[in-house]
Amino acid sequence: MSVQSDISDKSNHFLDFLAQVSAEPVPLLRPDAINLHISVPCPLKVRLKGVLESFVAEYNATHDVPLHSPTLLEGEPHSVEDDMAVAETLNDVPDVWLTNNYHALFTQPFKSRFIDSGLYVGLTRPEWADLLSPEFRAVGEKHNLGFLGFGSWGMVMDESVESSSPVPTTWNDLVKPCYAGEIGMHGCSGHVSGTALLMVLRTRLGEGAPRQFAANIRYLKHFSQIIKSMDSSDPERARFVLMPSAAIRQIPSRKRVVEVKLSDGPILTPMLLFVKHDQLDACRDVLPFFWGESLRDVLAKGDIHTVDAMDWSQPYSMADMDTLASSDFNELSNVLDAEFQAGLPASVRKG
């Protein structure tokens, strides 16, 4: 049999498999495959699926042990990282995992069972290790975290909303009473960067800061709803909006919306990469995908930059990663959310 025929047969076998499972629930893991799961912000999921589909097809055509990814087959099942949070053995988690979902990663007992134990290895590309800031390098070594890149949250201003309040210059400004009813936000509870912002404010300004900030919130909505209302006649639109940079990149250029450059920079949210310790050798041909141009291009569309593309001379704000990695994230975020909810105007407060 020719090499070309062998590749064609393997490709056809994989396509047959896809057709077979298309009408069935997609399993998180396949025991006969290398299982990988990738979590990216919503605006990037379609692009990710395209490049991942190409990589998996090429890989499976040339390797006896196939790749399996629910990220590819269904975009990204919401249950994947929920299932991982209650996993008990290595058979219950993917072989390769890229995530910015701290609710799964830093919850207990998952973290102690899989991260602290070394069953998962946090993997930063060796050539990039010295390119991390000293803070991230130290926390990575201490807590077994692998850094692939960094996303962020930022702020935009809807110029169609008139106001005499000054444009904020730092994140700290957002607690000032002059911004009452002027701040919109993409969610908060359950969103890692929302929690990160609350951590930053409380660390800098004291325990009352999340409540003071919340008092200025006009709404909490999904970014797609927010973008639609920007520069429109919607009376509920906010002058200043906080959202992931991946969502900011989705704002049409025709809208009178400008990004606000804060002196303390955007709030960083790392993308973290893990590989099962006992599968490092088996995954050696998979890892180049995570460090290659195709995934880099997808992430860049959401303003997520790989480690080697970060300019640490620029200002950034960030939650204390040592605190995040040392805590049960669900408990920490629940405490912060309770403080935040208590400060929200009654018209915005959930429930």
C-alpha positions as CSV (number, residue, x, y, z in Angstrom):
1,M,0.0,0.0,0.0
2,S,1.3,3.5,-0.9
3,V,1.8,6.2,1.8
4,Q,-0.8,8.3,0.1
5,S,-3.3,5.4,0.2
6,D,-2.6,4.8,3.8
7,I,-3.1,8.5,4.7
8,S,-6.4,8.5,2.7
9,D,-7.6,5.4,4.5
10,K,-6.9,6.9,7.9
11,S,-8.6,10.1,6.9
12,N,-11.7,8.3,5.7
13,H,-11.7,6.2,8.9
14,F,-11.7,9.4,10.9
15,L,-14.5,11.0,8.8
16,D,-16.5,7.8,9.3
17,F,-16.1,8.1,13.0
18,L,-17.3,11.8,12.9
19,A,-20.4,10.7,11.0
20,Q,-21.1,7.9,13.4
21,V,-21.0,10.2,16.5
22,S,-22.6,13.2,15.0
23,A,-26.1,12.2,16.2
24,E,-24.8,10.9,19.6
25,P,-23.7,12.7,22.7
26,V,-20.0,13.4,22.4
27,P,-17.9,11.8,25.1
28,L,-15.5,13.9,27.0
29,L,-12.8,11.3,26.7
30,R,-12.0,8.3,24.5
31,P,-9.8,5.6,26.0
32,D,-8.2,4.8,22.7
33,A,-7.1,8.4,21.9
34,I,-5.1,11.4,23.0
35,N,-7.7,13.6,24.5
36,L,-7.3,17.4,24.4
37,H,-9.6,20.2,25.5
38,I,-9.2,23.9,24.7
39,S,-11.2,26.7,26.4
40,V,-11.2,30.1,24.7
41,P,-13.4,33.2,25.0
42,C,-16.7,32.9,23.1
43,P,-15.7,35.3,20.2
44,L,-12.9,32.9,19.2
45,K,-14.6,29.5,19.3
46,V,-15.5,29.4,15.6
47,R,-12.0,30.4,14.5
48,L,-10.5,27.8,16.9
49,K,-12.7,25.1,15.6
50,G,-11.5,25.7,12.0
51,V,-7.8,25.5,12.8
52,L,-8.2,22.7,15.3
53,E,-10.2,20.7,12.8
54,S,-7.4,21.0,10.2
55,F,-4.7,20.0,12.7
56,V,-6.7,17.0,14.1
57,A,-7.4,15.7,10.6
58,E,-3.7,16.0,9.6
59,Y,-2.5,14.4,12.8
60,N,-5.0,11.5,12.6
61,A,-4.0,10.8,9.1
62,T,-0.4,10.2,10.1
63,H,-0.6,8.7,13.6
64,D,-1.9,5.4,14.8
65,V,-3.3,6.8,18.1
66,P,-5.8,9.5,17.1
67,L,-6.6,12.8,18.7
68,H,-10.1,13.3,20.2
69,S,-11.4,16.7,21.2
70,P,-14.9,17.7,22.2
71,T,-13.8,21.2,21.4
72,L,-13.7,20.1,17.8
73,L,-16.8,17.9,17.7
74,E,-19.2,20.3,19.4
75,G,-17.4,23.6,19.6
76,E,-17.0,23.3,23.3
77,P,-19.5,21.4,25.5
78,H,-20.4,23.4,28.6
79,S,-20.2,20.3,30.7
80,V,-16.5,19.5,29.9
81,E,-14.9,21.6,32.6
82,D,-17.9,21.0,35.0
83,D,-17.1,17.3,34.7
84,M,-13.4,18.0,35.2
85,A,-14.1,19.8,38.5
86,V,-15.5,16.6,40.0
87,A,-13.0,14.3,38.4
88,E,-11.4,11.7,40.7
89,T,-8.8,9.9,38.5
90,L,-6.6,10.6,35.5
91,N,-9.0,8.7,33.4
92,D,-11.5,11.4,34.0
93,V,-9.5,14.3,32.6
94,P,-8.0,15.2,29.2
95,D,-4.4,14.5,28.3
96,V,-3.8,18.0,27.2
97,W,-5.7,21.0,28.5
98,L,-5.6,24.7,27.6
99,T,-7.8,26.9,29.8
100,N,-8.5,30.3,31.3
101,N,-11.4,28.8,33.4
102,Y,-10.2,29.2,37.0
103,H,-13.4,27.8,38.3
104,A,-12.3,24.4,37.1
105,L,-8.6,24.8,37.6
106,F,-8.4,26.3,41.0
107,T,-11.3,24.6,42.6
108,Q,-10.8,22.1,45.4
109,P,-10.3,19.1,45.5
110,F,-9.4,19.3,41.7
111,K,-6.3,21.4,42.2
112,S,-4.8,19.4,45.0
113,R,-5.7,16.1,43.3
114,F,-4.3,16.9,39.8
115,I,-2.2,20.0,39.9
116,D,-0.5,20.1,43.3
117,S,0.1,16.3,43.0
118,G,2.0,16.7,39.7
119,L,-0.3,14.4,37.8
120,Y,-0.8,17.3,35.5
121,V,2.3,19.2,34.5
122,G,2.0,23.0,33.9
123,L,3.9,23.4,30.7
124,T,5.4,26.7,29.4
125,R,7.4,26.4,26.2
126,P,11.0,26.0,27.4
127,E,12.2,28.8,25.0
128,W,9.6,31.1,26.6
129,A,10.2,30.5,30.3
130,D,12.8,33.3,30.6
131,L,10.4,35.7,28.7
132,L,7.8,35.6,31.5
133,S,7.7,38.5,34.0
134,P,9.4,37.6,37.3
135,E,6.0,37.5,39.0
136,F,4.5,35.0,36.6
137,R,7.7,32.9,36.4
138,A,7.8,32.6,40.2
139,V,4.1,31.7,40.6
140,G,4.4,29.2,37.8
141,E,7.2,27.4,39.5
142,K,5.5,27.5,42.9
143,H,2.1,26.3,41.8
144,N,2.9,24.1,38.8
145,L,1.3,26.4,36.2
146,G,2.2,26.5,32.5
147,F,1.7,29.8,30.6
148,L,0.8,29.9,27.0
149,G,-0.4,33.5,26.7
150,F,-2.3,36.3,28.2
151,G,-5.8,37.7,27.6
152,S,-7.1,40.8,29.3
153,W,-10.1,43.0,30.1
154,G,-10.3,46.6,29.1
155,M,-12.6,49.6,28.9
156,V,-14.3,51.4,26.1
157,M,-16.3,54.7,26.0
158,D,-19.5,55.1,24.1
159,E,-19.2,58.6,22.7
160,S,-22.9,58.8,22.0
161,V,-23.5,59.1,25.7
162,E,-23.2,62.6,27.0
163,S,-21.8,63.3,30.5
164,S,-19.7,65.8,32.4
165,S,-17.7,63.2,34.3
166,P,-14.0,62.9,33.5
167,V,-12.7,59.9,31.6
168,P,-11.2,57.4,34.1
169,T,-7.4,57.2,34.0
170,T,-7.0,54.1,36.3
171,W,-9.0,51.2,37.4
172,N,-9.1,52.7,40.9
173,D,-11.2,55.6,39.5
174,L,-14.2,53.3,38.9
175,V,-15.2,53.5,42.6
176,K,-15.7,57.2,42.5
177,P,-19.3,58.4,42.9
178,C,-19.2,60.6,39.8
179,Y,-19.5,57.4,37.7
180,A,-22.8,56.3,39.3
181,G,-25.0,54.7,36.6
182,E,-22.3,55.2,33.9
183,I,-20.5,51.8,33.9
184,G,-21.7,48.7,32.0
185,M,-20.1,45.4,32.4
186,H,-20.0,42.0,30.6
187,G,-21.3,39.9,33.5
188,C,-19.1,39.5,36.6
189,S,-20.1,36.6,38.7
190,G,-18.6,33.5,37.2
191,H,-16.2,35.4,34.9
192,V,-12.6,35.1,35.7
193,S,-11.7,38.7,34.7
194,G,-14.6,40.1,36.6
195,T,-13.3,38.4,39.7
196,A,-9.8,39.6,38.9
197,L,-11.0,43.2,38.7
198,L,-12.7,42.9,42.1
199,M,-9.5,41.4,43.5
200,V,-7.5,44.3,42.1
201,L,-9.8,46.9,43.6
202,R,-10.0,45.3,47.0
203,T,-6.2,44.8,47.2
204,R,-5.6,48.4,46.2
205,L,-8.5,50.2,48.0
206,G,-9.6,48.0,50.8
207,E,-12.5,45.6,51.5
208,G,-15.2,48.1,50.7
209,A,-14.0,48.7,47.1
210,P,-16.0,46.0,45.3
211,R,-19.2,47.4,46.9
212,Q,-18.3,51.0,46.0
213,F,-17.6,49.9,42.4
214,A,-20.8,48.0,42.2
215,A,-22.8,51.1,43.2
216,N,-21.8,52.7,39.8
217,I,-22.9,49.8,37.6
218,R,-25.7,50.5,35.1
219,Y,-26.1,47.0,33.8
220,L,-24.5,43.5,33.6
221,K,-25.1,42.0,30.2
222,H,-23.5,39.6,27.7
223,F,-21.1,41.4,25.4
224,S,-23.2,40.8,22.3
225,Q,-26.1,42.7,23.8
226,I,-23.8,45.5,24.9
227,I,-22.2,45.9,21.5
228,K,-25.6,46.0,19.8
229,S,-26.8,48.9,22.1
230,M,-23.6,50.9,21.7
231,D,-24.0,54.2,19.7
232,S,-27.7,53.6,19.4
233,S,-30.9,55.1,20.7
234,D,-31.1,52.6,23.6
235,P,-31.7,54.7,26.7
236,E,-30.0,52.0,28.9
237,R,-26.6,52.2,27.2
238,A,-23.7,53.0,29.4
239,R,-21.0,55.6,28.8
240,F,-18.1,53.3,30.0
241,V,-18.1,49.5,29.4
242,L,-15.8,46.9,30.8
243,M,-15.4,43.7,28.8
244,P,-12.8,41.1,27.6
245,S,-10.5,42.5,25.0
246,A,-11.7,39.6,22.7
247,A,-15.1,41.2,22.8
248,I,-13.8,44.7,22.3
249,R,-12.3,43.5,19.0
250,Q,-15.9,42.6,17.9
251,I,-17.2,46.2,18.1
252,P,-17.9,47.5,14.5
253,S,-15.6,50.4,13.5
254,R,-18.6,52.4,12.4
255,K,-19.8,52.8,16.0
256,R,-18.7,55.9,17.9
257,V,-16.9,53.8,20.6
258,V,-13.2,54.3,21.6
259,E,-11.0,52.3,23.8
260,V,-9.9,53.9,27.1
261,K,-6.2,53.5,27.7
262,L,-5.7,53.4,31.4
263,S,-2.4,54.3,33.0
264,D,-2.3,51.0,34.9
265,G,-3.0,48.9,31.8
266,P,-5.5,46.2,31.1
267,I,-6.2,43.4,33.6
268,L,-4.4,40.3,32.5
269,T,-5.9,36.8,32.5
270,P,-3.4,34.0,31.7
271,M,-4.1,31.1,29.4
272,L,-2.7,28.0,31.1
273,L,-1.5,24.8,29.5
274,F,-1.3,21.4,31.2
275,V,-0.3,17.9,30.1
276,K,-0.6,14.7,32.0
277,H,2.8,13.8,33.4
278,D,2.6,10.2,32.1
279,Q,1.6,11.4,28.6
280,L,4.3,13.9,28.0
281,D,6.1,11.7,25.5
282,A,2.9,10.5,23.8
283,C,1.9,14.2,23.3
284,R,5.2,15.4,21.8
285,D,3.7,15.7,18.3
286,V,0.6,17.5,19.7
287,L,2.3,20.3,21.6
288,P,3.7,22.2,18.5
289,F,0.1,23.0,17.6
290,F,-0.2,25.1,20.8
291,W,3.0,27.0,20.1
292,G,2.4,27.3,16.4
293,E,1.3,30.1,14.1
294,S,-2.3,28.8,13.5
295,L,-3.3,28.9,17.1
296,R,-1.3,32.1,17.7
297,D,-3.3,33.8,14.9
298,V,-6.6,32.7,16.4
299,L,-5.7,34.0,19.9
300,A,-4.4,37.3,18.5
301,K,-7.9,37.9,17.0
302,G,-9.1,38.1,20.6
303,D,-6.1,40.2,21.7
304,I,-4.6,37.2,23.5
305,H,-0.9,37.2,23.1
306,T,1.5,34.3,23.5
307,V,4.3,34.6,26.1
308,D,6.9,35.6,23.5
309,A,4.7,38.4,22.2
310,M,4.2,40.1,25.6
311,D,5.9,43.5,26.2
312,W,6.5,43.6,29.9
313,S,7.7,47.2,29.7
314,Q,4.0,48.2,29.2
315,P,1.7,48.7,32.2
316,Y,-0.6,45.8,33.2
317,S,-2.9,45.2,36.1
318,M,-3.5,41.7,37.5
319,A,-5.0,39.8,40.4
320,D,-2.5,38.3,42.8
321,M,-1.9,34.9,41.1
322,D,-0.4,33.5,44.3
323,T,-3.6,34.2,46.1
324,L,-5.7,32.7,43.2
325,A,-3.6,29.6,43.0
326,S,-3.5,29.1,46.8
327,S,-7.3,29.5,47.2
328,D,-10.4,27.6,46.3
329,F,-11.5,29.8,43.4
330,N,-15.2,29.1,43.8
331,E,-15.1,30.1,47.4
332,L,-13.0,33.2,46.7
333,S,-15.2,34.3,43.8
334,N,-18.4,33.7,45.8
335,V,-17.2,36.0,48.6
336,L,-16.3,38.7,46.1
337,D,-19.5,38.3,44.3
338,A,-21.5,38.6,47.5
339,E,-19.7,41.9,48.2
340,F,-20.3,43.1,44.7
341,Q,-24.0,42.1,44.6
342,A,-24.6,43.9,47.9
343,G,-23.4,47.1,46.4
344,L,-25.4,46.9,43.1
345,P,-28.4,49.2,42.5
346,A,-31.6,47.2,43.1
347,S,-32.5,47.5,39.4
348,V,-29.3,45.6,38.5
349,R,-29.0,43.1,41.3
350,K,-29.7,39.5,40.3
351,G,-32.5,37.5,41.8
